Amino acid sequence: MNNSSQSHEQGEDPRLQMPYRPQSLKGVRLRSHADYQRAYAAARKRQSASMSWFLAPRPAEGEKTLPGHAAPPRVGLTAGKAVAGKAHERNRMKRRMREALRRHLELLPAGFDLIFHPRRAVLTMEFAKLEAEVVRILAQARAEAKRLDRNPAASAAAS
């Protein structure tokens, strides 16, 4: 009998030793058109090498959160026909973006909506470079979210 089956028999599940990674973005996705429109209205457009992104604070009304806790983060992806081309190319861009985001969900800023607009370059760039850019954007978004949380007047002025 090998060691892995022995440890499993002793009650040690090897899957419990690995860090938890969500399987999808299902729980953190922006869904409704109204949510996208509200986020666009409250955010300022920012640019990176291969995408644009918007960061907007989530509204407090109607949220079911505990006092002192921020609303969970949400993320949205858009790939317009004019920028991305045919449907299979847009879908591939979104699949690549979703995977890069799924790997780094812990970096999403709580209490904020983040929307990505990838450019056509996302189709051909190496995945490692795409992932590094997404991580850099998430770090910038977290820093911006902290700044906006400390100074609520700045978030009102930004919108």
C-alpha positions in Angstrom: 0.0 0.0 0.0 1.4 3.4 -0.9 1.7 6.4 1.4 -1.1 8.4 -0.3 -3.7 5.7 0.3 -2.4 5.2 3.9 -2.8 8.8 4.7 -6.3 8.9 3.1 -7.3 5.9 5.3 -6.1 7.8 8.4 -8.5 10.6 7.6 -6.1 13.0 6.0 -7.6 14.2 2.7 -4.8 15.5 0.5 -7.2 18.0 -1.1 -7.5 19.8 2.3 -3.8 20.6 2.2 -4.2 22.6 -1.1 -5.4 26.2 -0.9 -9.1 26.6 -1.9 -9.6 28.0 -5.3 -13.1 28.8 -6.6 -14.0 26.9 -9.7 -15.7 29.9 -11.4 -16.5 33.6 -11.2 -20.2 32.7 -10.8 -20.7 34.3 -7.4 -18.8 37.5 -8.2 -20.0 38.4 -11.7 -21.9 41.5 -12.6 -25.1 40.4 -14.3 -27.6 43.1 -15.0 -27.3 45.9 -17.5 -28.4 48.3 -14.8 -25.4 47.3 -12.7 -23.0 47.9 -15.6 -24.6 51.3 -16.3 -24.4 52.3 -12.6 -20.7 51.3 -12.4 -19.9 53.2 -15.6 -21.6 56.3 -14.2 -19.7 56.1 -10.9 -16.3 55.1 -12.3 -13.4 56.7 -14.2 -12.0 54.9 -17.2 -8.4 53.7 -16.7 -6.1 52.2 -19.3 -3.5 49.5 -19.4 -1.5 47.9 -22.2 -4.2 45.5 -23.4 -7.4 46.6 -21.8 -9.5 49.4 -20.2 -11.0 49.0 -16.8 -13.5 50.8 -14.5 -13.6 50.7 -10.7 -16.8 51.8 -8.9 -18.0 51.6 -5.3 -21.0 49.4 -4.8 -24.1 51.1 -3.6 -25.0 50.6 0.1 -28.8 50.4 -0.3 -30.4 47.0 -0.5 -27.2 45.2 0.3 -27.3 42.3 2.8 -24.0 42.8 4.6 -23.0 42.8 8.3 -22.3 46.2 9.9 -18.6 47.0 9.4 -18.2 44.6 6.5 -18.0 45.7 2.9 -20.2 44.2 0.2 -18.5 41.4 -1.7 -16.7 42.4 -4.9 -18.1 41.9 -8.3 -16.4 41.8 -11.7 -17.7 42.3 -15.2 -16.2 41.6 -18.7 -17.3 43.1 -22.0 -16.0 42.5 -25.4 -17.6 44.6 -28.1 -18.1 43.5 -31.6 -16.3 46.6 -33.0 -13.2 45.9 -31.0 -13.0 42.2 -30.8 -14.4 41.0 -34.1 -16.3 37.7 -34.6 -18.2 35.9 -31.8 -15.7 33.1 -31.4 -12.9 35.7 -30.9 -14.9 37.6 -28.4 -15.7 34.4 -26.5 -12.1 33.3 -26.5 -11.0 36.7 -25.1 -13.6 36.5 -22.3 -12.6 32.9 -21.5 -9.0 33.9 -21.2 -9.9 36.9 -19.0 -12.2 34.8 -16.8 -9.4 32.2 -16.2 -6.9 34.9 -15.3 -9.4 36.5 -12.9 -10.4 33.2 -11.4 -6.9 32.5 -10.4 -6.7 35.8 -8.4 -10.2 36.3 -6.9 -8.7 37.1 -3.5 -7.2 40.3 -5.0 -10.6 41.8 -6.0 -11.4 44.9 -3.8 -14.3 44.3 -1.5 -17.2 46.7 -1.8 -16.4 47.6 -5.4 -17.4 46.6 -8.9 -14.6 46.2 -11.5 -15.3 46.0 -15.2 -12.7 45.0 -17.8 -12.8 45.9 -21.5 -10.1 43.8 -23.1 -8.6 44.8 -26.5 -7.9 42.6 -29.4 -4.3 42.0 -28.2 -5.7 39.7 -25.4 -6.3 37.1 -28.2 -2.7 36.7 -29.1 -0.6 37.6 -26.0 0.9 34.9 -23.9 -1.3 33.8 -21.1 1.4 34.5 -18.5 1.6 38.1 -19.6 -2.2 38.4 -19.6 -2.3 37.0 -16.1 0.5 39.4 -14.9 -1.4 42.4 -16.3 -4.6 41.3 -14.6 -2.7 40.9 -11.3 -1.2 44.4 -11.8 -4.6 45.9 -12.5 -6.1 44.2 -9.5 -3.4 45.6 -7.3 -4.0 49.1 -8.6 -7.8 48.6 -8.1 -7.2 47.5 -4.5 -5.0 50.6 -3.8 -7.6 52.9 -5.4 -10.3 51.2 -3.4 -8.4 51.8 -0.2 -7.9 55.4 -1.1 -11.6 55.9 -1.9 -12.6 54.1 1.4 -10.4 56.5 3.4 -11.6 59.6 1.6 -15.4 59.2 0.7 -15.3 62.8 -0.7 -12.8 61.6 -3.4 -15.2 58.9 -4.5 -18.0 61.5 -4.8 -15.7 63.8 -6.8 -14.6 61.0 -9.1 -18.2 60.3 -10.2 
